[in-house]
Amino acid sequence: MDENTQTPAIPEAPIRQWYAIHTYSGYENAVVRNLKQRIESLGMEDKIFEVVVPKEKKIKMKGGKRVEVEEEIYPGYVLVNMVYDPDSWYVVRNTPRVTGFVGAGVVPVPLNQGEIDALFGRMDSKTIKHAIDIVVGESVIITDGPFKELEGKVGEVDSDRGRIKVMVPMFGRETPVELDFLQIKKI
């Protein structure tokens, strides 16, 4: 074999990675629909594989009742699993209501596997969190139970269990009372 003869370089297989794209807030589902349509019509199924709006289930109060809702984890963002190249970049970047890829500079930065695993873990979680819009230190009034009509300050918030510890003034000192988040309201 001649010294000047070189074996041709074997091209590397393209790498599928997850990217975050920034969208107009409130238009995440529309971006998913538009992007899926563009992928199909432009024949990009071999480069762009999945488009997902990261959502999780939460329990909220609506009309005095507990309601299970799906809430976006990162409003204004959509995840795309794709092979990055100029063509796939162009298709995603020029989808209506997409403002750009997340990352510094011109080339988008893929999400690392730890971030993806944590995010999909939240999305697939069987435990439903309570959407409590009350923070520690906020003044509330108790609306139900033996301490009804008493005012207090929030001492702890446990959104996993839907429980709130309220510091209620009784007998000249603050006494902690653990309540369901349905039993209080903001003042």
N, C-alpha and C positions, 0 to 999 in steps of 0.2 A: 504494500500500500504506500502510495506517494505521500511525502510529508505535507505537500501543499493541498492535498485533497482533504476537505472538511466535510463532516457529516452535516446534513441540514438540521437546523434547530427544530425541535419538536414544539409546535405551538402549545401554549398552556391552555387548559380548558377554562372557559369563561366561568367566573365565580358568581353564583347567586348570592345577593346580600339584601338586607332590609335597609331601606332609606326612609327618612321622614321628610314629607313635603308640607310646606306651609300653604294653607288655603284661606280664603275669606272665611271668617268665623260665621258659623251657621250654615255653611254651604258644603260641609264635609261629605254628606251623603250624595249630594249632586255631583261633586267632584269624582266620587267613586263610580257613579253611573256613567258620567261623561268619559272618564278614563277607560273603563271597561269597554265602552262602545268604540273608542278610538283604537284600543288594542286589537279588537276584533276586525274593525274595518281596515286598519293599516297592516294587518297580518303580523303583529308583534308578539304573538303568543309564545314564541320561542325565546323572547328576551324579557318580557314583563309577565310575571306569573300570578301574583296576588296583589290585591288592593284592599286595605282594611281600615275601617275607622275604629280605633281602640275604644271600647265601651265596657262598663261594668254595671252590675245590677246594684241598686240602692233602694232603701225604703225611705219614702218621703211622706210628708203630711199634705193631703189635698182634701179640702172640704171637711176637715176634722177626722179623716180616716187615713189609715196607713195604706199606701199604694206602692207597689213595686214598680220602679222605673229603670230604664237603661239610660245611663248618663255617660257622656264622653269623658274619658280619662284626661285627654289633652285636647280641649276645644281649639279648633283652628289647625289641626294637624291630621294627616292621613299617612299610613304606612304603606310602602310599596316594596314588594319583593321582586327584584329584577337583576339582570346582568347589566352593569353600567357600560354604556358605550355612547357615542354621539347620537345614534338613532333613538335609543331608548330615552336618553336625556331629553331630546327634542320633543318626543311624543308626550312625555310627562310634563315638561316645562311649559308647553304650549296648550295644555288642557285648560279650558275656561275655568276661571276662579282659582287657579293655582298661582301663587305668588313666587314660588321658588322652592329649591331644596334647602334643607337645613344643613349648614356647614359653612366653614369659613372659606372664602375665595370662590373660584370658579367651579372647582371639582367638588361634588357633594361628598360628604363624609358618611360612610355606612355606620349603622348602629352596631355596637358590639353584641356578641352573643348573650352576655349577662343581662344587658338591658332588654333584649328581645325575650329571653326566658322569663324575666320578672314581669314584663308587660303582659305576655300571654298567660302567665300564671294568674295575674289579676283578672284578666278577661274570662278565664275558664274556672275561676274560683266558685265553689258551691256556697260559700258563706256570703251572705248579703249584708253589706254595711248599711248603717242608718245614715241618711243625709241630714246631719244636724248643723244648722247654721247659727249655732250659739258658741261663743268662745269663753274661756276662763276669764272671770272678772266682770262679766256682763250682768246687769241687773235684770231679774226676771220676777214674775209673779206666778205662784202656784195656782193652777186652775182646777185641780182635782185631788181628792184624798183628804186625810185628816188635817193637813196643813193648808187647805184651800184658803185663798185670799191673802196668804202671807207673802211678803216680798223678801228677796234675798239675792245674794250674789253667787254666780256659778263658781264652784271650787274645782271641779273636775268634769271632763267630758269623756265618756267611753262610747265612741261611735260604733264599735263592734257589737256591743250588747244593747245599744240604744238607751243607756242609762246616764243620768246627770246627777252630780252631787252638788246640792245647793246649800250654801251657808245661810241659815235662817237665824235672826236674832231672837233668842228665847231666854228668859230669866236672866237678862243682863249680859249674855254672852252669845257668841255665834255657835250654833249647833249644826253639824252636817246632817243633811237629810238626802238619802238617795232616792231618786225618782225616775220614772220612765220619761223619755223626752216628750211624750204626749201630755204629760201632766203640768207642763209649764209653758209660758209664753213670754216673749220679750216685753219689756216695759217701754 
